[in-house]
Amino acid sequence: MLKLGIIGTHIITDQMLDAAKTTGRYQLTAVYSRTLARAKEFGEPYGATEFYDSLEDFFDQGDFEVVYIASPNSLHYEQARLAIENDKFVILEKPAFVNPEEFSRIESLLAAHPKARLVEAARHIHTGLFKAAQKKFAEMDHRQGATITVMKYSGRYDKVLADEKPYPNIFTKEFAGGALMDLGVYAVYGALAMYGVPDSVVYFPTMAKTGVDAKGVAILTYDGFSVTLNVGKTAQSYLPTEFYGLKDTLVFDSIFDTTKVTYYDDQKAAHPIEANYYENSMVDELNDFADLFEDPTDPAQVKNYKAWQDLARDVNAVMFNLRQSADFTFPADTNR
Ligand SMILES: NC(=O)c1ccc[n+]([C@@H]2O[C@H](COP(=O)([O-])OP(=O)(O)OC[C@H]3O[C@@H](n4cnc5c(N)ncnc54)[C@H](OP(=O)(O)O)[C@@H]3O)[C@@H](O)[C@H]2O)c1
């Protein structure tokens, strides 16, 4: 059993702990929260026995080897830094880091702490369906672009509309929020996992009154084709995601909450992609990460880890370049 500590006590941590239980490979021991009362309230029902309201004590004294970090985006860097300095295995929620500067500093720190590992929780690329779809896509002989939509109305936007302050973290620049960071990252992952790094990128955001992007369209240009991303937190889309061949197409019902992928052949016949499927879409990533943490020097795991790191670095760079193209910065871009 991998002993687990957690940072962040909101809904996604409940989902993660539910998935961790399904894997049967993690045991929650320690909870950090800004208040001890919240740490206990959240952690006790899951069997946690250690509770902290000091991050330093959590890392110094906590009895765990894996830490799951699900805090607001702009806090990831400092918390991951502390975790790596304490030689932990780190599962960091998406988007892992705000900019390439943070990413590169963390990579240097990882090099200085060879026992530590850090993985970005891009749950959708670890699912059985995504992996099977990737395999099918590799077999399509003429690949030419995609339209990827990740647009979901956020209940938290109600507070912005009602002018209720403080605005939710995810709609603020201070916490590196907005549509691209929160949901666009899934689309960027989808594009890069299939096509690799684009030659150039451009983002056309619609800004919310809080200073972050409410929704937007991004275009990733490759040699001979482009990929269009529709992202948003202030509208609800029902569009699927499509990856194009010449006469054939690979269709995801959703790139980030994938329940069904269909391959349409050159005769327009539909072939469902078959794969193992979990209702809780975090189970596959937690199994992948447990494989790594249980045997970090195994050559197959070293290879997986490198591939995840390479992809995460590329996604981080593309996300930053998209923001730059729209002249859209966060305090975290200049603070460090
Ligand atoms: N993989 C997925 O499907 C998925 C889904 C949702 C979110 N996420 C990611 O998970 C992370 C957290 O998202 P979220 O929506 O849960 O964020 P959030 O509700 O704003 O905050 C998450 C936790 O961070 C702590 N926190 C909140 N405000 C804080 C502040 N001002 N200073 C310090 N700590 C604060 C709180 O824990 P305490 O009160 O215990 O300190 C809170 O439970 C983000 O990176 C997000 O992108 C991933």
The ligand as a Gaussian input file, in Angstrom:
#p B3LYP/6-31G(d) Opt

LIG

0 1
 N       -8.732000      16.473000     -12.595000
 C       -9.913000      17.035000     -12.518000
 O      -10.907000      16.556000     -13.038000
 C      -10.036000      18.312000     -11.732000
 C      -11.306000      18.785000     -11.378000
 C      -11.390000      19.928000     -10.598000
 C      -10.235000      20.601000     -10.218000
 N       -9.020000      20.133000     -10.621000
 C       -7.785000      20.826000     -10.251000
 O       -7.645000      20.728000      -8.833000
 C       -7.081000      21.921000      -8.316000
 C       -8.021000      22.481000      -7.263000
 O       -9.213000      22.895000      -7.869000
 P      -10.483000      23.291000      -6.980000
 O      -11.544000      23.699000      -7.880000
 O      -10.757000      22.213000      -5.966000
 O       -9.879000      24.571000      -6.221000
 P      -10.438000      25.381000      -4.993000
 O      -11.788000      24.862000      -4.616000
 O      -10.310000      26.825000      -5.279000
 O       -9.408000      25.031000      -3.842000
 C       -9.031000      23.690000      -3.555000
 C       -8.536000      23.595000      -2.126000
 O       -7.440000      24.467000      -1.929000
 C       -7.530000      25.122000      -0.678000
 N       -7.676000      26.561000      -0.912000
 C       -8.748000      27.228000      -1.408000
 N       -8.525000      28.554000      -1.426000
 C       -7.295000      28.733000      -0.958000
 C       -6.496000      29.888000      -0.720000
 N       -6.989000      31.113000      -0.968000
 N       -5.270000      29.708000      -0.212000
 C       -4.805000      28.478000       0.068000
 N       -5.513000      27.334000      -0.114000
 C       -6.745000      27.473000      -0.625000
 C       -8.784000      24.572000       0.007000
 O       -8.397000      23.539000       0.884000
 P       -8.357000      23.801000       2.476000
 O       -9.575000      24.605000       2.817000
 O       -8.391000      22.428000       3.026000
 O       -7.074000      24.518000       2.767000
 C       -9.587000      23.992000      -1.124000
 O      -10.320000      22.864000      -0.758000
 C       -6.870000      22.866000      -9.516000
 O       -5.550000      22.776000      -9.949000
 C       -7.823000      22.316000     -10.560000
 O       -7.392000      22.580000     -11.893000
 C       -8.919000      19.001000     -11.350000

